[in-house]
């Protein structure tokens, strides 16, 4: 089992990773962040992506969808942003956030690795 710090390091080892965070979406605060660049403000990203998660959960509730979000993908011209809400009981209310350089990252592999990192994360 990995703690948040180890989980963040594992996320940053994903090919093309430029930023990683574990975020509490009830408060919008990051529990931990790691970045390879100064241009990505992970505190701002944590707060902004909290709104994305909340909006999607609200919409699913309004539609009566009894399903869980596996991940949310935001595709930019130069980056992929992957949001993965944690599904474990202890991880409720948290999500993993990964920003990838689109030219260096492999989205399918990154999603697979995030799933594995989530499974090993101990909050």
Secondary structure, 3 states (H helix, E strand, C coil): CECHHHHHHHHHCCCCEEEEEEEECCCCEEEEEEECCCCCCHHHHHHHHHHHHHHHHHHHHHHCCCCCCCCEEEECCCEEEEEEECCCCCCCCEEEEEEEECCCCCHHHHHHHHHHHHHHECC
